[in-house]
Amino acid sequence: MENMIPRGNWLDDDIFRTFVREITPVRFGSWSLTDVQRATSALGWELREPREVAGRVRHRFAPRKGPSAGYGTLIADASEPDQVRKLNVRVVDLPPEDLATAVDLVRAAWWVMEEELGPPALWGGDAGPWMMWRLPGAGILVHSHDNGEVSFELLPDAADGNAAGSRCSRGRWRAAEPADLPPVPSPGSPNPPGTGWEQLERRLSETLRSLDYDTPFFPGRFILHLGSARDPRHFVQCWSQDLSLVVEATGRLHRPDSADPARMAEYGWEFSRSIWQRRFPKARDKPAHAATAARMLVEELRQLDVDLADLSYDGTMSGRGRGFHLDLPDLGISRGHRPAI
C-alpha cells in the first residue's frame, strides 16, 4: 500500500468500497485496546506506539500496515487509555479547491455506504455534516469536516451522534426517526436552567449557521418552528430553500392586527402575501445571516409574549428520499412544540 490518501477518482476505483467491505464485518468485542488490536491485526494492520494529545490517547496505524483507504487512528480518553472510543480513518485529508468539490467527495462516500449498508439511521452536523449507520456491536459514521476533509469513524454500539466531531463544537443538530432521538419531555416540563433570551439568540445563531452550512451537502431541506408550548398559535419558523434561509413571523397570521409595520420593518421584516418574512440568499457562505435571522426570530417571540420557560421547538429534515425529525441539543430549550397554522 502506498503511503498516501486516495484522491481524485478514488471512489471510481472502488478503493473506499473495498475498505467498507473489509471493515464492516469486523467485531471489536468490548472495545478494549486488546480486543481492537486483535481484530485489526487479523486484517494485517499494525499499531504504532501511543501519543497523548489534548487529553486523548492516539494510536496510529503504520501507513503501509493499516487501512487501505487512508490514515487510521485509534482514539481513547487519557483517563481510560485501554478503552477505545473510536477508530478514525481519514479517507480524504487534502481540502479541495472549492466547496462544490468537497460536497461531491462526501456525497460519493455516502452513496457507497448506502449501496453497501442501506439507508443511515441518523444524520447530523458537528463541525461538518455526517451520516451514521448501525451495525451489530458498532456504529459507522462518515463525516465531512468543515475544511473539506472526510473521515470514516467506527464507534462502539453504545455511541451516538455526540461522538462525532470536536468536543468543543457548537450548534450541533441531529435528524432521525423519533424513536432514535432523545425522548421529548412531558408537557409542562421546565426548560433546562441557565438559558436567557440573550443566550438563546446566540445558541440559535450557532444552530442556524450549522444547518445552513450542512443541509446542502445531503442535499436536504430543514424547517424549524419555535413557539409557546401552551399556545401553539404563538410561534415563528424558518426553513432552508436551495442555498437561502427564510424566516417568518408566522404567529402574526393569528394576530394580524398586532403587527406594528414600522417596528417590523425596523427589525428587518418584509411584508409579502399577508405575512412578514425575510429571505437571506446564499446563507451557507455568509455566517452573519444566521446571526441576523436569530435576532429577528427571538425578538418576534418576545413581541408575541412567549414565556421563555414555556418555549419549545420542533423541526424536520428531508432529503435523499428520507424524512427525519430534528434534535438540537445545544439550543437549551425543550423539543416538542407543535404549531397550529
N, C-alpha and C positions, 0 to 999 in steps of 0.2 A: 504494500500500500504506500502511495506517495504521501509525504508529509505536507499535505495541503488540504484545504477545504474546497470541495467541488463548487464551481461557479459556472456561469454561462448556461450551458444546456444540461446541467447535472440531472434535472428531473427527466429530460428526454432520454438520457442514457440509463434510466432506471436505477441510479445509484441509491437514491433515497428509498425507493420502493423495496429494493433488496435489503436495505438496512431495516426497514419496518418489519419485513417478513422474518428477519433474523432475530430481532429483539422481542417482538410481542409474545412469542410462546414461552419466554424465559420466566421462571418464577423465583423470586428472591426471598422466600420464606419469611422470617421475622424482620427482614431488612437490617439485620445486624451486619457490621462490616465483614465478618467472616462469611455469612451467607451470601452477601452480594459478591464478594471476591471469588467465592467458589463458583457462583453462577456465571460470572463474566469470564473467569479463566477457562471454563468449558467452551466459550466462544473463541478462545485464543487471545483474549485481552490480557494485558499485563499492567498492573498498577505501579505507579511511582511512589516515592516517599511523600507523606502528607506535608502540607503547609497550612499554618493558621493565618487567616486574613479576616479582619473585621469581625472577630467573634465566631468565625466558622472555620471548620477544618476541611480542606480540599485535597482530594487525592486525584491527580491527573493520570490518565492512561498514557502509556508510551505511544507516541504518534504512529509508529509502524506496527504496534501491537495493541490496537484499540479499535473503536468503532470505525467502520469503513466510510461513514458518511461525514465525519468531521472530528472535532476535538472533544473528547469525553472527560467528564469530571464527576467524581462522587463528592457530595456535599453533606456535612454533618455540623451540628452545633458544637462549639468548643466545650460546652457543659456536658454533652453526651457524644463524645467523639466516636464511639463504637456503634451508634445508632444512625443509619444513613437516612437523610431527609429526602434526597432526590439524586437521580442520575441525570446529568445535563449533558447533552451533545449539541455543540454549536455547529449547526449544519451550514449556515451562511454567516460569515463574520466580516465580510467586506461590505460596508454600506454602499448601496447603489448610488448612481449619479443623480437619480431623481426619485420622487415618491411613487410614480407610476411603476417603476421597476420593482421597488420594494413590495408594492401591492401584488404584482404578478408573481413574485417569488413565494410569498406566504400563501396566496391562493392556490398555487400549484401544489404546495406541500399539503394543504388541507384537502385538495381533490384526491391526492394519492391516499391519504388517510381514510377519507370517506369511501373510496373504492375498496380498500383493504379491510376496513373495520365497520363500515356503515356510518350512519349519522352520529355526530358527537352528542354527549349528554348535556354539555354546558358550554356556553360562550362567555367571554369576559374580556375585561380590559384592565391592565395593570402595567403601566409604562409600555403600552403597546397591546394590540388585540391578541386573543388566543382562543383555541378550542380545546376541549377536554373529552377524552374517551375513557370509558370504564372497562377494565378487564378483570378477570379473576385475580385478586391479590394486588392489583395495581391500577393506577390511572396514567394515561398518557396525555401530555399537554404539548401542543405545538404553538409556539409563542413567537410573535413578531415584536421585536423591541423598537422603541421609538426612533432609533437611528438606522433602521433597516435590516438589522441582523435577525436571524431566525434560529430558534432553539427547539430541540426535541427534548422534553423532560419526562422522565419516568418517575412516578411518585408512589409511595405506599397507598394501599387502597383506602386508608382512613383519611388521606389528604383530600382537600377540596380546592377550590379556586384560590383560596387565600394563600396557597403555597406558591402561586405564580408571581413572577416579577420581583421587584425590590421590596424589602420590608419597610422602606421609607416612602414609598409612592403613595399618592393621594388621589382621590377621585375614582376609586375602584367601582366597577359595575359588574354584575353577573346577570346572565339570562339563561333560563332553563324552564322546564315544566314545573308547576307549583310544588309537586312532590319532591323535587330535587333542590328546592330553595329552603332557607330557614323558615320556620313556621311564622305565620302572621300573628302578631299579638292579639289578645282577646279585646273586644270592644271596650273602650273606656280605660285601657291601659295607658299610663302616662308615658310621655316620650322620655328617652334617656336624659339624665341630668347634664347640665353644662352646655346647653345649646340656646343661645340667644339669637335675635334677628341678625345681628352682625355676623355671628359665626355661621348661621345658616346661609347667608348670602355668599360668604367665602367658600363654604363647602359645596354649595350648588354650582358656583362658578367652576370649581375644580372638576365636579362631576360632568357638567356640560362640556367642558374642554375635552375630557376623556371620550365622551360619547361622540362628540363632533369629529374627533380625530380617528377613532377606531371603527365606527359604523361603516364607512365606505369600503373598508377592507373586505368585508364578508362576501358580497356587498349586502347591506341591510338598511333598515329604517327603524327608528325608535319613535315612540310617543310617550310623554311623561306628564302626569297630572299631579298637582299639589293643591290641597284644599282642606276644608274642615271635615273631620270625620263625623261630626254631629249634623252638619247641614251640607249635604253634597252639592248644593247649588252654588256655594261659595268656593270657587276654585279657579285656578289658572292652568294653562297647559302649554307645552312646547313640543316640537317634533322636528325631525330631520326631513328634508326634501332635496333630493340629489345631494349637492355639497353645501346646501344652505341650512340654516337654523331658523325656525319660525316660532315666535312666542305669541300668545294670545290671552287677552283678558276675558276669558270665556264667561266668568261669573257675571259680567255686565249684561249678558243675554237675559238673565233672570232679574236684573235690576237696571233696566235701560235708562231710567230717569236719574240714577245715582251718579252717572259719569259726568265729571266736570271736563268739558272739552279742552279748556285752556290748560288744566292740570295734566290731563292725559297727554296732550301734545308736548308739554314741558318735559315730561318724563320719557319722551321718545316714542309714544304710541302713534300709530297712524290709523285713521278710520277708513274702513273698506267693507262694503257689503254688510252693513249693520253691525259690524264687530270691530273692536280695536285690536290690531295686530302690529307686528314688526317683523320684517324679514332681514336676516343677516346673510348676505351672499358669501360663499367661499369661507364658511365659518371654520373649516378644518385648518386653514392656513393663517387664521387671524385670531389668536387666543383672546384678544381684547373683546371680541364679540361675545364670548361666553361670560365674561365679567359684566358687560352691559346688560345682557339678557337676564342674568341672575339678579342684578339690581332692580330691573323693571318688574320681574316676577314677584320678588319679595315685597317691594313697595306696594304692588297691587294687592297682594294678600293682606297687607296691613290696612289698606284702604277698604277692603271688604270686611274688616273687623274679624278676621280669622284669629282665634286664640292660638298662640304658639304651642301651648300644651296640648291643643286639640288637632294640631296639624299632622297630616299624613300624606302619603304619596302612593301612586301605583303607576305602572307603565308596562309597555310591551316592546319587544324587539322582534322584527320579522326579516326574513331573507333566506335565500337558498332553499325555498320550499318549506321553511320552518316558521313556527310562531311561538315565541317564548315570553315569559313574564320576567320583568326586571327586578333585581335586588340591588340596592345602593347602600352598601354597608358603611360608607364614610359620611353619609348625608346627615346622620344624627337625629332623624325623625322616623316614626314608625311606617312600615309598609302596610297598605290596606285600604287607602282611600278609593272610593268608587263613585266617580262623578255622575251626576244626572244631567244630561244635556237636553 
